Amino acid sequence: MKRQYDVLLMADHFVMVTTIITDESPDKRDLEDAAWKRLADEYGDEWVSTTKAFINQVSIEEPFIPKAGDPADAGIDGA
């Protein structure tokens, strides 16, 4: 099943965020690798190898995507 992930790559003075859609994986390294590949496709391998050296923290988030008709998302109390 394909999932959407937001990958935050943090350095001392900047944060990069990219979104990937890939197969669900319990191994966060696979998701980080997919994010770097996406960035390499966009900006090139040289840019990625230069930028990667500055990254000191990676956070991978699965964004909440509301389902159609969800009363909580519509602001309806349900009480």
N, C-alpha and C positions, 0 to 999 in steps of 0.2 A: 504494500500500500504506500502510495506517495504521501509525504508530509511536507509541510512548509516550516522552515526554521529561520529565525533571524540570528545571524552570527555577528557578535560584537567583538571586534579586535581592538584592544586597548594598549596604548603606549603612554609614555609620560605626558606628552603634550597634545595628543589627538586620539580620537576614537573613530574607527571605521565600522560601518554597519552594512551588511549585505544580506540579502534574502536568497535562500536556496530552496528548491523543491526537489526532493530526492526520496529514495526508499527509506523507510523508517530504520534506524540503526541504534542499538544500545551503546555502541562505541562512539563516543564524542569525537575521537580522532578522525573517524571516517567523515563526520559532518564538517569538521574543521578543514580537512583536505578538500572536500567538495567546495567549500567557501573560497579557499585559495585558488582552486582551479577556475572558479567563476571569475574571480578578480583577474587572474592571468589571461583569461579569454578576453576580458574587457580592456585591460591596461597593459598586458604584455608580461612575459616571464621576467624580464630585467627589472621592471617596476616591483613585481612581487618579491623577488629575491632581495632587493634593496629594502623594501618596506618591512618584510618579515623579521628582519634583525631588530627592529625597534619594538615589536610587540612583546609585552610582558604578561598579558592576561587575555584569555578568550572566554567569552560567555555565550552559551547557545540557549536560545529561548524558543519555545514553541508558542507562537502567538495564539491568543484566544480568538477563535472565529465563531461568532454566535450562529446558532441554527435558526433557520427561518421559522417564525412563529413563536420564538422563545419569549414568554411574557416578561421575564426579568430583563431582557435586553430592550424591550419596548417601554420600560419604566412602569410596568403594571405590577402592583404589589402582589397580587395573587391571594390576598387575604379576604 
